[in-house]
Amino acid sequence: MKMREQRWLGLVMVVISWLLLTIAASGETLEERDATAVLLTLPLGLYMMFGETLVIYQDDAPASAREPPGVEVPLCHTKAETPVLTITAERKEFINGKEKSN
C-alpha cells in the first residue's frame, strides 16, 4: 500500500516539475526563468515512481504505543542521571559583582 502511495506522490512531483518548467519558460526576466527547483523535484519524483526503495516515512508503531499529545517525556529517567548544579561562594560573589574577599 505504501509503495502505491509513493508512486502517486512521485507522479505528483513530476507534474510539479513540469509546471515549474512551464512557468519558467514563460518568464521575461532572468529571475522569472529560474528553474532550479526542478533539479530537486524531478529526480526525486522519478526515483519515487521507479525505485524499489520506500522513500516516504512509514510509522509501524501501533497507536497505543505512541505517547498521547501533551505528555512530556523526562530527559533523565533515573535519579542518578539528574544533573546537579553547585555554585560555590566565590562564584556567587563573582555573579553578584563583588570582589573576592581575602
Secondary structure, DSSP 4 states (H G I P E B T S, - for coil): -HHHHHHHHHHHHHHHHHHHHHHHHT-SSTTTT--TTHHHHHHHHHHHHH-SS--S----S-GGGSPPTTPPPPS--SGGGS------HHHHHHHTTPPPP-
